[in-house]
Amino acid sequence: MVDEYTRHLERNKEVKGKGLSQFRMKVLADVLLFFSPFSVAVLPHIVGKPSRENMFALSVCVIGEAISWASIPIFAWLLYQGFEWTGNAWLYGLRLLVLALVCEVPYDYVVFGSAFDMHSQNPVFGLVVALIVLGILDLMYAWRTSVLKVVLSAGVIIIGLLWDFMLSIGQTQRLMNVGIVTLGMCVTYYYLHSRENTMVFTAAIFGAACVLTPGLGAVALHYRNDKLGYTHRWTRWAFYPVYPIMLVLCAAIGMAN
């Protein structure tokens, strides 16, 4: 997160509990996320190519992908927190866009075995779309409650969902659009963040409706402790290259076999 958020958390060191700090949440999310490229590029070389003739391999790979979906609510929460506390939303969005572009080639190698394929885009683009939607909703937040505000807000969300749909964000197994779920989670956090139990319950129900595992990830938010958990300030930046490194490693292993 950004410096302003860091200072905020440091001013609140009286928060007690052994729950999930920002650091632990990021580690948990990255561990879960790893199952996605691993199940697509590496597992088929271990259990066989997923097909109707090899239902065991198909089941194992789909389960691995489903496990990775539990990370979606956590990444969505981290994005929402970053949006709330950043001093420069444009710079925050630019960092995510650069990360999405860096991830795209290794993502295509993992999923399609080629350097460029437009059938599906990597999940970081889903974060970019969600951030844009949050930014526009926030611009309208100060408006007086009116039918026009509600209609325009709904329109912005629908446009964001359509972009996620058209880009087929994160649809490696053609089962679920990661971008749509990410945006749904972010919108839930944005409107319900002041009601903790309602927010977590709504996110969990929404996630459970999306092939179950995102709902389990949403429940993990209830155990956060709002501490940074970083030993060093630079640690937060170390998480940015984690996903592209995952993709490169899995793509290399997949292509080597």
C-alpha positions as CSV (number, residue, x, y, z in Angstrom):
1,M,0.0,0.0,0.0
2,V,1.0,3.6,-0.2
3,D,2.8,5.7,2.4
4,E,-0.4,7.4,3.6
5,Y,-1.9,4.0,4.4
6,T,1.3,2.9,6.0
7,R,1.2,5.9,8.3
8,H,-2.5,5.2,9.1
9,L,-1.7,1.7,10.2
10,E,1.3,2.8,12.2
11,R,-0.9,5.2,14.1
12,N,-3.2,2.4,15.0
13,K,-0.8,-0.1,16.6
14,E,-3.2,-0.5,19.5
15,V,-5.1,-2.9,17.3
16,K,-4.8,-6.3,18.9
17,G,-5.2,-9.9,17.7
18,K,-3.2,-12.4,15.8
19,G,-5.3,-12.1,12.6
20,L,-4.2,-11.7,9.1
21,S,-2.0,-8.6,8.5
22,Q,-1.6,-7.0,5.1
23,F,1.6,-9.0,4.6
24,R,-0.1,-12.4,5.5
25,M,-3.0,-11.6,3.3
26,K,-0.7,-11.0,0.4
27,V,1.2,-14.1,1.0
28,L,-2.0,-16.2,1.3
29,A,-3.4,-14.7,-1.9
30,D,-0.2,-15.4,-3.8
31,V,0.0,-19.0,-2.6
32,L,-3.6,-19.6,-3.7
33,L,-3.0,-17.8,-7.0
34,F,0.0,-20.0,-7.8
35,F,-2.4,-22.9,-8.3
36,S,-3.8,-21.3,-11.5
37,P,-0.6,-21.3,-13.7
38,F,0.5,-24.5,-12.0
39,S,-2.7,-26.4,-12.9
40,V,-2.7,-25.1,-16.4
41,A,0.9,-25.4,-17.5
42,V,2.5,-28.0,-15.1
43,L,-0.1,-30.4,-13.9
44,P,-1.0,-31.8,-17.3
45,H,2.6,-33.1,-17.6
46,I,2.1,-34.9,-14.3
47,V,-1.4,-36.3,-14.5
48,G,-1.9,-36.2,-18.3
49,K,-3.7,-33.9,-20.7
50,P,-7.2,-33.0,-19.5
51,S,-9.8,-34.4,-21.8
52,R,-13.0,-36.5,-21.9
53,E,-10.8,-39.5,-22.2
54,N,-8.8,-38.6,-19.1
55,M,-11.4,-37.4,-16.6
56,F,-8.9,-37.8,-13.7
57,A,-6.5,-35.2,-15.2
58,L,-9.4,-32.9,-16.1
59,S,-10.7,-33.1,-12.5
60,V,-7.3,-32.5,-10.9
61,C,-6.6,-29.5,-13.2
62,V,-10.0,-27.9,-12.6
63,I,-9.7,-28.4,-8.8
64,G,-6.3,-26.7,-8.9
65,E,-7.8,-23.8,-10.9
66,A,-10.7,-23.6,-8.5
67,I,-8.4,-23.3,-5.5
68,S,-6.7,-20.3,-7.1
69,W,-10.1,-18.5,-7.2
70,A,-10.1,-18.3,-3.4
71,S,-7.5,-15.5,-3.9
72,I,-9.9,-13.3,-5.8
73,P,-11.7,-11.7,-2.8
74,I,-8.4,-11.1,-1.1
75,F,-6.8,-9.3,-4.1
76,A,-10.0,-7.4,-4.5
77,W,-9.8,-6.2,-0.9
78,L,-6.2,-5.2,-1.3
79,L,-7.1,-3.3,-4.4
80,Y,-10.0,-1.5,-2.6
81,Q,-7.7,-0.6,0.3
82,G,-5.1,0.7,-2.0
83,F,-7.7,2.8,-3.7
84,E,-9.0,4.2,-0.4
85,W,-5.6,5.2,0.9
86,T,-3.5,6.1,-2.1
87,G,-2.5,9.7,-2.5
88,N,-2.4,9.3,-6.3
89,A,-5.0,7.0,-7.9
90,W,-3.6,7.7,-11.4
91,L,-0.1,6.5,-10.4
92,Y,-1.6,3.5,-8.6
93,G,-3.6,2.6,-11.8
94,L,-0.5,3.1,-13.9
95,R,1.5,0.6,-11.8
96,L,-1.3,-2.0,-12.2
97,L,-1.5,-1.4,-15.9
98,V,2.3,-1.8,-16.4
99,L,2.1,-5.0,-14.3
100,A,-0.8,-6.3,-16.4
101,L,1.1,-5.6,-19.6
102,V,4.3,-7.3,-18.2
103,C,2.2,-10.4,-17.3
104,E,0.4,-10.8,-20.6
105,V,3.0,-12.5,-22.6
106,P,4.0,-15.1,-20.0
107,Y,0.2,-15.6,-19.2
108,D,-0.4,-16.4,-22.9
109,Y,2.5,-18.8,-22.9
110,V,1.0,-20.5,-19.8
111,V,-2.6,-20.7,-21.1
112,F,-2.2,-21.0,-24.9
113,G,1.4,-21.9,-25.4
114,S,2.1,-18.8,-27.6
115,A,3.3,-15.3,-27.0
116,F,0.1,-13.5,-28.1
117,D,-3.5,-14.7,-27.9
118,M,-6.6,-12.5,-27.4
119,H,-8.9,-15.3,-26.2
120,S,-8.2,-14.5,-22.6
121,Q,-6.4,-11.7,-20.7
122,N,-4.5,-12.1,-17.4
123,P,-6.3,-11.3,-14.1
124,V,-4.3,-8.1,-13.4
125,F,-6.4,-6.5,-16.2
126,G,-9.4,-7.3,-14.0
127,L,-7.8,-5.2,-11.2
128,V,-7.3,-2.3,-13.6
129,V,-10.9,-2.4,-14.8
130,A,-12.1,-2.6,-11.1
131,L,-9.9,0.4,-10.2
132,I,-11.3,2.5,-13.0
133,V,-14.9,1.7,-12.0
134,L,-14.1,2.5,-8.3
135,G,-12.6,5.8,-9.4
136,I,-15.7,6.8,-11.4
137,L,-18.1,5.7,-8.6
138,D,-16.1,7.8,-6.2
139,L,-16.4,10.9,-8.3
140,M,-20.2,10.5,-8.2
141,Y,-20.2,9.7,-4.4
142,A,-20.5,13.3,-3.4
143,W,-23.6,13.8,-5.5
144,R,-26.9,14.0,-3.7
145,T,-28.8,10.7,-3.7
146,S,-30.9,10.8,-6.7
147,V,-32.3,8.5,-9.4
148,L,-29.8,9.8,-11.8
149,K,-26.9,9.0,-9.5
150,V,-28.2,5.4,-9.0
151,V,-28.7,4.9,-12.8
152,L,-25.3,6.3,-13.7
153,S,-23.6,4.2,-11.0
154,A,-25.3,1.1,-12.2
155,G,-24.3,2.0,-15.8
156,V,-20.7,2.4,-14.9
157,I,-20.7,-1.0,-13.1
158,I,-22.4,-2.7,-16.1
159,I,-19.8,-1.2,-18.5
160,G,-17.0,-2.5,-16.3
161,L,-18.6,-6.0,-16.3
162,L,-18.9,-5.8,-20.1
163,W,-15.2,-5.0,-20.4
164,D,-14.4,-8.0,-18.2
165,F,-16.7,-10.2,-20.3
166,M,-15.3,-9.0,-23.6
167,L,-11.7,-9.4,-22.5
168,S,-12.4,-12.9,-21.0
169,I,-10.3,-12.0,-18.0
170,G,-8.7,-15.0,-16.3
171,Q,-10.8,-17.6,-18.1
172,T,-8.1,-20.3,-18.3
173,Q,-10.5,-23.2,-17.9
174,R,-13.4,-21.4,-19.5
175,L,-15.4,-21.8,-16.3
176,M,-15.4,-18.4,-14.6
177,N,-14.5,-14.9,-15.6
178,V,-12.1,-13.7,-12.9
179,G,-12.5,-10.1,-13.9
180,I,-16.3,-10.1,-13.3
181,V,-15.9,-11.7,-9.8
182,T,-13.1,-9.2,-9.0
183,L,-15.3,-6.2,-9.9
184,G,-18.2,-7.7,-8.0
185,M,-16.1,-8.0,-4.9
186,C,-14.7,-4.5,-5.2
187,V,-18.1,-3.0,-5.6
188,T,-19.3,-4.9,-2.5
189,Y,-16.4,-3.6,-0.4
190,Y,-17.0,-0.1,-1.7
191,Y,-20.6,0.2,-0.7
192,L,-20.6,-2.0,2.4
193,H,-17.2,-1.3,4.0
194,S,-18.8,0.5,7.0
195,R,-20.8,-2.7,7.8
196,E,-18.2,-5.3,8.5
197,N,-20.5,-8.4,8.9
198,T,-22.8,-7.4,6.1
199,M,-19.8,-6.8,3.8
200,V,-18.2,-10.2,4.5
201,F,-21.5,-12.1,4.4
202,T,-22.4,-10.5,1.1
203,A,-19.0,-11.1,-0.4
204,A,-19.1,-14.7,0.8
205,I,-22.5,-15.4,-0.7
206,F,-21.5,-13.8,-4.0
207,G,-18.3,-15.8,-4.0
208,A,-20.0,-19.0,-3.2
209,A,-22.4,-18.5,-6.1
210,C,-19.3,-18.3,-8.3
211,V,-18.1,-21.9,-8.0
212,L,-17.8,-21.8,-4.2
213,T,-14.1,-21.2,-3.6
214,P,-14.2,-17.4,-3.9
215,G,-16.7,-17.5,-1.0
216,L,-14.1,-19.2,1.1
217,G,-11.6,-16.5,0.3
218,A,-14.1,-13.8,1.3
219,V,-14.5,-15.4,4.7
220,A,-10.7,-14.9,5.3
221,L,-11.3,-11.2,5.3
222,H,-13.2,-11.5,8.6
223,Y,-9.9,-12.5,10.2
224,R,-7.8,-9.5,9.1
225,N,-6.3,-7.3,11.8
226,D,-5.6,-4.1,9.8
227,K,-1.9,-4.2,10.6
228,L,0.7,-3.9,7.9
229,G,2.9,-6.8,9.1
230,Y,5.9,-5.7,7.1
231,T,9.4,-5.9,8.6
232,H,10.7,-3.4,6.0
233,R,9.0,-0.7,4.0
234,W,10.3,-2.1,0.7
235,T,8.6,-5.4,1.3
236,R,5.3,-4.1,-0.2
237,W,7.0,-3.5,-3.5
238,A,8.4,-7.0,-3.5
239,F,4.9,-8.4,-4.2
240,Y,4.6,-6.8,-7.6
241,P,6.9,-9.2,-9.5
242,V,5.6,-12.3,-7.7
243,Y,2.9,-13.0,-10.3
244,P,5.0,-12.5,-13.4
245,I,7.7,-14.7,-11.9
246,M,5.0,-17.4,-11.3
247,L,3.9,-17.2,-14.9
248,V,7.4,-17.3,-16.3
249,L,8.4,-20.3,-14.2
250,C,5.3,-22.3,-15.0
251,A,5.5,-21.4,-18.7
252,A,9.1,-22.5,-18.8
253,I,8.3,-25.8,-17.1
254,G,5.4,-26.4,-19.4
255,M,7.3,-25.7,-22.5
256,A,10.3,-27.8,-21.4
257,N,8.2,-30.9,-21.2
